[in-house]
Structure formats: C-alpha cells, structure tokens
Amino acid sequence: MRRIAPLLLCILALAAAPPSRAAPSRAPTRPTALEQRLQAIVVKSRGVWGISVRHIERHESVGIRENERFPMASVFKVPILVELYHQVLQGKIALDERVAWKDPERYFGSGVLQAMQPGLNPTIHDLATLMIIVSDNAATDQL
C-alpha cells in the first residue's frame, strides 16, 4: 500500500484540481507535468505499471502503458462498489438489507465468506466491506 499511495495521491490531485480556463477541445490533451510526475513515481517502484487517467471536464488524459493489456485481478470490484452505492442513492438497495448465505461450496477464490456456515445473513454493507477490504470473491458474487 505504501508503494501505491503516492500514485493515488497524484491521481486524486488531478481529480481535485480546478478546471482549466482554456477552451476545451474535443480530442483529449496530455498534461505533460502530470505524466512526468507519474513517470517519476513508477520508475521508483518495482513491477510493471499500466495507468490511464482522464479528466472528463478538462478533456485531458495521461497514461503509462495505457494501451497494453494487464490482468484485472480484483480491479473490477471497484465499479461494482460504485454501482452498489449508485443504487443505494436511488433507493433500489438498502445497505442494512440482509442476504442469506446458503451455499458456500458454490464459490471459490479468496476471502473469508466461503468458510462461513450456511445460515449466516450478512448485510449488503457487510458484503461490500468484505469485497473491498479482504477482496472476498464470494461476497462479490453475492452482491
């Protein structure tokens, strides 16, 4: 986590920065200062990074190896969480709603939920917490 914290801070700084006063163009531009900051972080870390950041309002984008394919691992859980909270805001789902845990042998992968006995009734909030904090695949499937 300590290795990715500076990268996340750069991405959050881009999202929080005030909009550019320049007239927006249709084609995304590349903010070289941000790209250089990302490169400086990536060069200090181990591994191969693929990064793609786009500021929709400013029509800016930056990326490092953004056109290469990378295994997604559990990255897909983030949009699931976003959609979950979107539906909560729309009143379609309640975080305190309980879901019956019926068939643990049906699930595989990481996490703790599959080790729990049938009859457990976690809340939607519990499942979301397990999905994000311990990357629980069974909780993700339940959601």
Buried (B, 14 or more C-beta within 10 A) or exposed (E): EEEEEBBEEBBEEBEEEEEBEEEEEEEBBEBEEBBEBBBEBBEEEEEEBEBEBEBEEBBBBBBBEEEEEEEEEBEEBEEBBEEBEEEBEEEEBEBEEEBEBEEBEEBEEEBEBBEEEEEBEBBBBBBBBBBBEEBBBBBBBBB
